[in-house]
Amino acid sequence: SELLTTPEMEKLKAQGVMVGDKEVVSLLLRTLLEPTYRDGVVLDGFPRTPVQVECLKLLVDKINELHNQFADTPLAIHFRRPTIHAMVLFVSESTSIARQLGRGREIAEHNKKVAETGDGTAIELRATDLSEDLVRRRYQVFKEQTWTALTSLRQLYHYHFINAEGPIAEVQANILKELKYQSSLEL
């Protein structure tokens, strides 16, 4: 599977911009039609809202409908049944704040070295990585909007809840362990 990114998504993400459901879904659907994503995709940060959850359900339902319609035809290879995994990496508010502000300090230090030496490339520094108030607001938006949308997927798709409080290496190991376990159940 490929991690789905587009220049438009990266630019908006780096700016900390929240865009509407229509724009997100439109960009996602256009991008998913690219041949690069034919064999699978990892969507980071989607879905985030109830509207996006409903759009994902409609998309999966339509793909399954097409799969069934063309299953016994030569076109079947173009309409494979999707496997959906929803993975939620959860951290406490205090951990989220510490990590985001830490990321901001690291990027600022990196950019300072790039400016002083001319060696390397500056990294865009998001406003949400500099202000504790903005970081707290971002976490509140997650709890008030995104959390409910994500937990609604629990009844429909493979759902993975990963406690991401530990060090990155530990979190990565937990993710891989969970995905390997789920893959073994699908065989």
C-alpha positions as CSV (number, residue, x, y, z in Angstrom):
1,S,0.0,0.0,0.0
2,E,1.0,3.5,-0.7
3,L,0.7,6.5,1.7
4,L,-1.6,8.9,-0.1
5,T,-0.2,12.3,-0.2
6,T,-0.6,15.1,-2.7
7,P,1.2,18.4,-3.0
8,E,-2.1,20.1,-2.1
9,M,-2.7,18.0,1.0
10,E,0.9,18.5,2.2
11,K,0.7,22.2,1.7
12,L,-2.6,22.5,3.6
13,K,-1.3,20.2,6.4
14,A,1.9,22.2,6.8
15,Q,-0.1,25.3,7.1
16,G,-2.3,23.8,9.8
17,V,-5.3,24.7,7.6
18,M,-8.6,22.9,8.3
19,V,-10.5,22.5,5.0
20,G,-14.1,21.6,4.5
21,D,-15.4,18.1,3.9
22,K,-16.2,18.8,0.2
23,E,-12.7,19.8,-0.6
24,V,-11.1,16.9,1.4
25,V,-13.4,14.3,-0.2
26,S,-13.1,15.7,-3.7
27,L,-9.3,15.8,-3.5
28,L,-9.2,12.3,-2.0
29,L,-11.5,10.8,-4.7
30,R,-9.5,12.4,-7.6
31,T,-6.3,11.2,-6.1
32,L,-7.5,7.7,-5.5
33,L,-8.1,7.3,-9.3
34,E,-4.4,7.7,-10.0
35,P,-2.8,4.4,-11.0
36,T,-0.2,4.7,-8.2
37,Y,-3.0,3.8,-5.7
38,R,-4.5,0.9,-7.6
39,D,-3.1,-1.7,-5.2
40,G,-3.9,0.0,-1.9
41,V,-3.4,3.1,0.1
42,V,-2.9,4.3,3.6
43,L,-4.9,7.4,4.4
44,D,-3.4,9.4,7.2
45,G,-5.9,11.7,8.9
46,F,-9.0,10.5,7.0
47,P,-11.8,10.4,7.9
48,R,-12.0,13.2,10.5
49,T,-15.6,14.2,10.5
50,P,-19.0,12.4,10.4
51,V,-19.5,13.6,6.8
52,Q,-16.2,12.1,5.8
53,V,-17.1,8.8,7.5
54,E,-20.4,8.7,5.5
55,C,-18.5,9.4,2.3
56,L,-16.1,6.6,3.1
57,K,-19.0,4.2,3.7
58,L,-20.6,5.2,0.4
59,L,-17.3,4.7,-1.5
60,V,-16.7,1.2,0.0
61,D,-20.3,0.2,-0.6
62,K,-20.0,1.3,-4.3
63,I,-16.7,-0.5,-4.7
64,N,-18.3,-3.7,-3.2
65,E,-21.3,-3.3,-5.5
66,L,-19.1,-3.0,-8.5
67,H,-17.0,-6.0,-7.3
68,N,-20.2,-8.1,-7.1
69,Q,-21.5,-6.9,-10.5
70,F,-18.2,-7.8,-12.3
71,A,-17.0,-10.7,-10.2
72,D,-17.7,-13.3,-12.9
73,T,-16.4,-11.2,-15.9
74,P,-13.0,-10.5,-17.3
75,L,-13.2,-7.0,-15.7
76,A,-13.2,-8.5,-12.2
77,I,-9.5,-7.6,-11.7
78,H,-10.5,-3.9,-11.9
79,F,-13.1,-4.2,-9.1
80,R,-11.3,-5.9,-6.2
81,R,-13.1,-5.9,-2.9
82,P,-11.4,-3.3,-0.5
83,T,-10.1,-4.2,2.9
84,I,-10.5,-1.3,5.3
85,H,-8.5,-0.9,8.5
86,A,-9.2,2.0,10.8
87,M,-6.2,2.6,13.0
88,V,-6.4,5.2,15.8
89,L,-3.2,6.2,17.5
90,F,-4.3,7.8,20.8
91,V,-2.3,9.9,23.2
92,S,-3.4,12.0,26.2
93,E,-3.7,15.7,25.9
94,S,-0.5,16.3,27.8
95,T,1.5,14.0,25.6
96,S,0.0,15.5,22.5
97,I,0.9,19.0,23.6
98,A,4.4,18.0,24.6
99,R,5.0,16.2,21.3
100,Q,3.7,19.0,19.1
101,L,5.6,21.8,21.0
102,G,8.7,19.6,20.9
103,R,8.3,19.1,17.2
104,G,8.1,22.9,16.8
105,R,11.3,23.4,18.8
106,E,13.1,20.7,16.7
107,I,12.0,22.3,13.4
108,A,12.9,25.8,14.6
109,E,16.4,24.5,15.6
110,H,16.8,22.7,12.3
111,N,15.7,25.8,10.3
112,K,18.1,27.9,12.3
113,K,21.0,25.6,11.4
114,V,19.9,25.6,7.7
115,A,19.8,29.4,7.7
116,E,23.2,29.7,9.4
117,T,25.1,27.1,7.3
118,G,23.1,27.1,4.1
119,D,23.3,23.3,4.3
120,G,20.0,21.4,4.1
121,T,16.4,22.4,3.4
122,A,14.2,24.3,5.8
123,I,11.1,22.6,7.0
124,E,7.8,24.5,7.2
125,L,6.9,25.3,10.7
126,R,3.2,25.1,11.6
127,A,1.6,27.7,13.9
128,T,0.1,24.7,15.8
129,D,3.6,23.6,16.7
130,L,4.5,26.9,18.3
131,S,1.5,27.9,20.5
132,E,0.3,25.9,23.4
133,D,-3.1,27.5,23.0
134,L,-3.4,26.3,19.4
135,V,-2.1,22.9,20.3
136,R,-4.8,22.6,23.1
137,R,-7.4,23.7,20.6
138,R,-6.3,21.2,18.1
139,Y,-6.6,18.4,20.7
140,Q,-10.1,19.7,21.7
141,V,-11.2,19.6,18.0
142,F,-9.9,16.0,17.9
143,K,-11.9,15.0,21.0
144,E,-15.1,16.8,20.1
145,Q,-15.3,16.0,16.4
146,T,-12.7,13.4,15.1
147,W,-12.9,10.9,18.0
148,T,-16.7,10.3,17.5
149,A,-16.3,10.0,13.7
150,L,-13.4,7.5,14.1
151,T,-15.1,5.4,16.7
152,S,-18.2,5.1,14.5
153,L,-16.1,3.0,12.1
154,R,-15.7,0.3,14.8
155,Q,-18.9,-1.4,13.8
156,L,-17.9,-1.5,10.1
157,Y,-14.2,-2.2,9.5
158,H,-11.2,-3.7,11.1
159,Y,-10.6,-1.3,14.0
160,H,-7.3,-0.9,15.7
161,F,-6.9,1.2,18.8
162,I,-3.2,1.8,19.5
163,N,-2.0,3.4,22.7
164,A,0.7,5.7,21.4
165,E,1.9,7.2,24.7
166,G,5.3,5.4,24.6
167,P,8.4,6.1,22.6
168,I,8.1,6.1,18.8
169,A,9.9,2.8,18.4
170,E,7.5,1.1,20.8
171,V,4.4,2.6,19.1
172,Q,5.8,1.4,15.7
173,A,6.2,-2.1,17.1
174,N,2.7,-2.0,18.4
175,I,1.3,-1.0,15.1
176,L,3.2,-3.7,13.2
177,K,2.2,-6.3,15.7
178,E,-1.5,-5.4,15.4
179,L,-1.4,-5.3,11.6
180,K,0.3,-8.7,11.4
181,Y,-2.2,-10.2,13.8
182,Q,-5.1,-8.8,11.8
183,S,-3.5,-10.0,8.5
184,S,-3.3,-13.5,9.9
185,L,-7.0,-13.5,10.6
186,E,-7.8,-12.5,7.0
187,L,-6.1,-15.5,5.4
